[in-house]
Structure formats: C-alpha cells, structure tokens
Amino acid sequence: MKINSAQIIFRNFSIQCIHKALMNTKSVRVSGNWLEECNNVLNSYGCRNVEKSKNIFGIIDAKDCMDYFYWGRSCELIYETSNCGYNCSKMFFNNESFSSCTELQYCDNCISCQYLFGCIGLRHKQYCILNKQYTKEEYEKLVPKIIEHMNAQPYVSRISN
C-alpha cells in the first residue's frame, strides 16, 4: 500500500515539474533527441558529431548517412545498415560489418573488407561476390549485371498484404 501511495505522490509531483523537451546541444537544423554537435540531421536519436543524415540512431562521427542503426563511428555514405562502423564508407544493406570496410553491398559480418557483394563472414577480402573471389575487372563487370537483373526481377513475397 505504501508503495502505491508513494508512486501516486511522485507522479503528481513530477507533473508539476519543468522537463526539458529535448536534450540537443550545439546542434542546428536537427529533429530528434539526444543529438550533440550535429548539423542537418533529421529524425535521429543518440548521435554525436553527425552531418547531413536522416533516420539514424546511436551513431558517432558520421556524414551523409540514412537509415543507419547503431554503432557507427567515423563513417560516411552508409544506407540501410545496422551495427557497422569504424572508418567504413559506401556501405548499403549491411549488418555487423566493421573495421575499415568500403563498398560493401548486401553483406553480413564482414571485417576489414573492400568491394563485396552478397557476402557473409569474410575477413580481409576484396572483390568477392557471394563469398567467391574475383579479379577487380571481373567484379566490376559482374556486379552491375547482378544489380540490373535484381531490378528487372525484384523479389515479390508470396504472402499478400
């Protein structure tokens, strides 16, 4: 009984107190909360030193990112990616890839890699498609063809909405 009455007293007291609406500091042109030293960041939360980004959460030192979730640090040009960071750039549709990754698409759990497409669990690799190694020339020729095919025949779920 005493706990319930204490909760009611606290609730009534907290309603009367002033609460800061947003916890943004040194930020301009932002929407969201817990943004520190951000510029032109929209619909984002828990970020520090981020520029020109949208729909991000828990990111530090990033630039030109969108739909990016958690654990990024010193990254740029990241899209539809989660749990990726530490000096990464040009990453699209990835998960759990980090440590200086560059130009990864549709990858998961790749570390210190460059130029991967549809790969999982690779370490220190370059120019791979579906975990198979290619030369730079083969990779640059095949990836646009794969993307063109994906666009021509997009995945359609059998479950109707």
DRENKEMI-252982 format. One record per residue: x, y, z of N, C-alpha, C, O in turn. Coordinates in steps of 0.2 Angstrom, whole numbers, padded with zeros to 4 digits, always signed. Layout:
XYZXYZXYZXYZ...
END
This chain:
+0004-0006+0000+0000+0000+0000+0004+0006+0000+0003+0011-0004+0010+0006+0004+0014+0012+0005+0017+0014-0002+0018+0019-0004+0019+0008-0006+0022+0009-0012+0018+0012-0017+0019+0017-0021+0011+0010-0017+0006+0013-0022+0005+0020-0020+0005+0024-0025+0005+0022-0014+0003+0029-0012+0010+0033-0014+0009+0039-0016+0016+0031-0013+0022+0034-0015+0022+0035-0022+0024+0041-0024+0020+0030-0026+0020+0031-0033+0015+0037-0036+0017+0041-0040+0009+0037-0033+0004+0042-0034+0007+0049-0032+0006+0054-0036+0010+0049-0026+0013+0056-0024+0018+0058-0029+0019+0064-0031+0023+0053-0031+0028+0055-0036+0025+0057-0042+0028+0062-0045+0021+0054-0045+0018+0055-0052+0015+0062-0051+0016+0066-0056+0011+0064-0046+0008+0070-0046+0013+0076-0045+0012+0081-0048+0018+0074-0041+0024+0079-0041+0027+0080-0047+0029+0086-0049+0029+0075-0051+0033+0076-0057+0029+0079-0063+0032+0083-0067+0022+0079-0062+0018+0083-0067+0019+0090-0066+0019+0094-0071+0020+0092-0060+0021+0099-0059+0028+0102-0060+0029+0108-0060+0033+0098-0061+0040+0100-0063+0041+0102-0070+0037+0099-0074+0046+0106-0071+0048+0108-0078+0052+0102-0081+0057+0100-0077+0051+0100-0087+0055+0095-0090+0058+0098-0096+0054+0101-0100+0064+0097-0098+0067+0099-0104+0064+0095-0110+0065+0089-0109+0062+0098-0115+0058+0094-0120+0063+0090-0124+0062+0084-0126+0069+0093-0126+0074+0090-0130+0081+0091-0127+0082+0095-0123+0085+0086-0128+0092+0086-0125+0097+0087-0131+0102+0083-0131+0096+0091-0135+0101+0093-0140+0105+0098-0139+0103+0104-0136+0112+0097-0140+0117+0103-0138+0121+0104-0144+0123+0099-0148+0122+0110-0145+0127+0113-0151+0125+0109-0157+0129+0107-0161+0118+0109-0159+0116+0106-0165+0111+0111-0169+0108+0115-0165+0112+0111-0175+0107+0115-0179+0104+0111-0185+0107+0106-0187+0098+0114-0187+0094+0110-0192+0093+0103-0190+0095+0099-0194+0091+0101-0184+0090+0094-0182+0083+0093-0180+0079+0097-0178+0081+0086-0180+0075+0084-0177+0076+0077-0174+0080+0073-0177+0074+0076-0168+0075+0070-0164+0077+0072-0157+0076+0078-0155+0081+0068-0154+0083+0069-0147+0090+0066-0146+0092+0062-0149+0093+0069-0141+0100+0067-0138+0105+0068-0144+0109+0063-0146+0105+0073-0147+0109+0075-0153+0114+0080-0150+0113+0085-0148+0121+0078-0151+0126+0083-0149+0131+0085-0155+0133+0080-0158+0132+0091-0156+0136+0094-0161+0134+0091-0168+0138+0088-0172+0128+0091-0170+0125+0088-0176+0123+0094-0180+0121+0099-0178+0123+0093-0187+0121+0098-0192+0117+0095-0197+0119+0090-0201+0111+0097-0198+0107+0095-0204+0105+0087-0203+0106+0083-0208+0103+0085-0197+0101+0078-0195+0094+0078-0194+0092+0081-0189+0090+0073-0197+0083+0073-0196+0081+0066-0193+0084+0061-0195+0076+0066-0189+0073+0060-0186+0078+0055-0184+0078+0050-0185+0082+0058-0180+0088+0054-0177+0089+0055-0170+0086+0060-0167+0092+0050-0166+0092+0049-0159+0099+0047-0157+0102+0042-0160+0102+0049-0151+0108+0047-0148+0114+0047-0153+0118+0043-0154+0115+0053-0156+0120+0054-0161+0125+0060-0159+0123+0065-0155+0131+0059-0161+0136+0065-0159+0140+0066-0165+0143+0061-0168+0141+0072-0167+0146+0074-0172+0144+0071-0179+0148+0068-0182+0137+0072-0181+0135+0069-0187+0132+0075-0191+0130+0080-0189+0133+0074-0198+0131+0079-0203+0127+0076-0208+0128+0070-0210+0123+0080-0211+0119+0078-0217+0116+0071-0217+0118+0067-0221+0112+0069-0212+0110+0062-0211+0103+0062-0209+0100+0067-0207+0099+0056-0210+0092+0055-0208+0091+0048-0206+0094+0043-0208+0086+0048-0201+0084+0041-0198+0090+0037-0196+0091+0031-0198+0094+0040-0191+0099+0036-0188+0099+0036-0181+0096+0040-0178+0102+0031-0178+0102+0030-0171+0109+0028-0168+0111+0023-0171+0111+0031-0163+0117+0028-0160+0123+0029-0164+0127+0024-0164+0124+0034-0168+0130+0035-0172+0134+0041-0170+0132+0046-0168+0141+0040-0171+0146+0045-0169+0150+0046-0175+0153+0042-0178+0152+0053-0176+0156+0055-0181+0154+0052-0188+0158+0048-0191+0149+0054-0191+0146+0051-0197+0144+0057-0202+0143+0062-0199+0144+0055-0208+0142+0060-0213+0138+0057-0219+0140+0052-0221+0133+0060-0221+0129+0058-0227+0127+0051-0226+0128+0046-0230+0123+0049-0221+0120+0043-0220+0113+0043-0219+0110+0048-0218+0110+0037-0220+0102+0037-0220+0100+0030-0218+0103+0025-0220+0095+0029-0214+0093+0023-0211+0098+0019-0209+0099+0013-0211+0102+0021-0204+0108+0018-0201+0107+0017-0194+0105+0022-0190+0108+0011-0191+0106+0010-0184+0113+0008-0180+0116+0003-0182+0114+0011-0175+0119+0009-0170+0126+0007-0172+0127+0004-0177+0130+0010-0168+0137+0008-0168+0142+0010-0173+0147+0008-0175+0140+0016-0177+0144+0018-0182+0149+0023-0179+0147+0027-0174+0155+0024-0181+0160+0028-0179+0165+0030-0185+0168+0025-0188+0165+0036-0187+0169+0039-0192+0167+0035-0199+0171+0032-0202+0161+0036-0200+0158+0033-0206+0155+0038-0211+0153+0043-0209+0154+0036-0217+0151+0041-0222+0148+0036-0228+0150+0031-0229+0143+0039-0230+0139+0036-0236+0137+0029-0234+0138+0024-0237+0133+0029-0229+0130+0022-0226+0122+0023-0227+0119+0028-0226+0119+0017-0230+0112+0017-0231+0109+0010-0229+0112+0005-0231+0104+0010-0226+0100+0004-0224+0105-0001-0221+0106-0007-0223+0108+0001-0215+0114-0003-0212+0113-0003-0205+0111+0002-0202+0115-0008-0202+0115-0009-0194+0121-0012-0191+0124-0016-0195+0123-0009-0186+0129-0012-0182+0135-0012-0186+0139-0017-0186+0136-0007-0190+0143-0006-0194+0146+0000-0192+0143+0005-0191+0153+0000-0192+0156+0006-0190+0164+0005-0190+0167+0000-0193+0167+0010-0188+0174+0011-0188+0177+0012-0195+0179+0007-0198+0177+0018-0197+0180+0020-0203+0177+0017-0209+0181+0014-0214+0171+0016-0210+0168+0012-0215+0165+0018-0220+0163+0023-0218+0164+0016-0226+0161+0020-0231+0158+0016-0237+0160+0011-0238+0153+0020-0240+0150+0017-0246+0147+0010-0244+0149+0005-0248+0143+0009-0239+0140+0003-0237+0133+0003-0238+0129+0008-0235+0130-0002-0241+0122-0002-0242+0120-0009-0241+0122-0014-0243+0114-0009-0236+0111-0015-0235+0115-0020-0231+0116-0026-0233+0119-0018-0226+0123-0022-0222+0122-0023-0215+0118-0019-0212+0125-0028-0212+0124-0029-0205+0130-0032-0202+0134-0036-0205+0132-0029-0196+0138-0032-0192+0144-0032-0196+0148-0037-0196+0146-0027-0200+0152-0027-0204+0156-0020-0202+0153-0015-0201+0162-0021-0200+0166-0015-0197+0173-0016-0199+0176-0020-0202+0177-0011-0196+0184-0010-0196+0187-0009-0203+0189-0013-0207+0185-0003-0206+0188+0000-0212+0185-0004-0218+0189-0005-0223+0179-0005-0218+0175-0008-0224+0174-0003-0229+0171+0003-0227+0174-0004-0235+0172+0000-0240+0169-0003-0246+0171-0009-0248+0164+0000-0248+0160-0003-0254+0157-0010-0253+0159-0014-0257+0153-0011-0248+0150-0017-0247+0143-0017-0248+0140-0012-0246+0140-0022-0251+0133-0022-0253+0130-0029-0251+0133-0034-0253+0124-0029-0247+0121-0035-0245+0125-0040-0241+0126-0046-0243+0129-0037-0237+0134-0041-0233+0133-0042-0226+0129-0037-0223+0135-0047-0223+0134-0048-0215+0140-0051-0212+0144-0055-0215+0142-0047-0207+0148-0050-0203+0155-0050-0207+0158-0055-0206+0156-0045-0210+0162-0045-0214+0167-0040-0211+0164-0034-0209+0173-0041-0210+0178-0037-0206+0184-0035-0211+0187-0039-0214+0185-0028-0211+0191-0026-0215+0191-0028-0222+0196-0031-0224+0185-0027-0225+0184-0029-0232+0183-0024-0237+0180-0018-0235+0184-0024-0243+0183-0019-0248+0179-0023-0254+0182-0028-0256+0175-0020-0257+0171-0022-0263+0169-0029-0263+0171-0034-0266+0163-0030-0259+0160-0036-0258+0153-0035-0260+0150-0030-0259+0150-0041-0263+0143-0041-0264+0140-0047-0262+0142-0052-0264+0135-0047-0257+0131-0053-0255+0136-0058-0251+0135-0064-0252+0140-0055-0247+0145-0060-0244+0143-0060-0236+0140-0056-0233+0146-0066-0233+0144-0067-0226+0151-0069-0223+0154-0074-0226+0153-0066-0217+0158-0069-0213+0165-0069-0216+0169-0073-0214+0167-0064-0221+0173-0063-0224+0178-0059-0219+0175-0054-0216+0184-0060-0220+0189-0056-0216+0195-0054-0221+0198-0058-0224+0196-0048-0221+0202-0045-0225+0201-0048-0233+0206-0050-0236+0196-0047-0236+0195-0049-0243+0193-0043-0247+0191-0038-0245+0194-0044-0254+0192-0039-0259+0189-0043-0265+0191-0048-0266+0185-0039-0268+0182-0041-0274+0179-0048-0274+0181-0053-0278+0174-0049-0270+0170-0055-0269+0163-0054-0270+0160-0049-0268+0160-0059-0273+0153-0060-0274+0150-0066-0272+0153-0072-0274+0146-0066-0267+0143-0072-0264+0149-0077-0261+0149-0083-0262+0154-0073-0258+0160-0076-0255+0165-0080-0260+0169-0083-0258+0164-0078-0266+0168-0081-0271+0173-0075-0274+0171-0070-0275+0179-0077-0274+0184-0072-0276+0184-0071-0283+0184-0075-0287+0185-0064-0285+0185-0062-0292+0191-0057-0293+0193-0054-0288+0193-0056-0299+0198-0051-0300+0194-0044-0300+0188-0044-0301+0198-0039-0300+0194-0032-0300+0190-0031-0306+0185-0029-0306+0193-0033-0312+0189-0032-0318+0183-0036-0318+0178-0034-0320+0183-0043-0316+0178-0047-0316+0172-0044-0311+0166-0044-0313+0174-0042-0306+0170-0040-0301+0166-0033-0303+0160-0033-0303+0170-0029-0306+0167-0023-0309+0162-0024-0315+0158-0020-0316+0163-0029-0318+0159-0031-0324+0153-0035-0321+0147-0034-0324+0153-0039-0316+0148-0044-0314+0143-0040-0310+0137-0041-0310+0145-0036-0305+0141-0033-0300+0135-0028-0304+0129-0029-0302+0137-0024-0309+0131-0020-0312+0126-0025-0316+0120-0024-0316+0129-0031-0318+0124-0036-0321+0119-0039-0316+0113-0039-0317+0122-0040-0310+0118-0043-0305+0113-0038-0303+0107-0040-0302+0115-0032-0302+0110-0027-0299+0105-0025-0305+0099-0025-0303+0107-0026-0311+0102-0025-0316+0097-0030-0316+0091-0029-0317+0099-0036-0315+0095-0042-0315+0090-0042-0309+0084-0043-0309+0093-0040-0303+0089-0039-0297+0083-0034-0298+0077-0034-0296+0085-0028-0302+0080-0023-0303+0074-0025-0308+0069-0024-0308+0077-0030-0313+0072-0032-0318+0067-0037-0315+0061-0038-0317+0070-0041-0311+0066-0047-0307+0066-0046-0300+0069-0050-0296+0062-0041-0297+0063-0040-0290+0059-0045-0286+0055-0049-0289+0061-0046-0280+0058-0051-0276+0051-0049-0274+0050-0043-0272+0046-0054-0275+0039-0052-0273+0037-0058-0268+0038-0064-0269+0035-0056-0262+0033-0060-0257+0027-0064-0259+0023-0062-0262+0027-0071-0257+0021-0075-0259+0015-0073-0254+0009-0075-0256+0017-0070-0249+0012-0068-0244+0009-0061-0246+0013-0056-0246+0003-0061-0248+0000-0055-0250-0002-0051-0244-0005-0053-0239-0001-0044-0245-0003-0039-0239-0010-0037-0240-0012-0033-0235
END
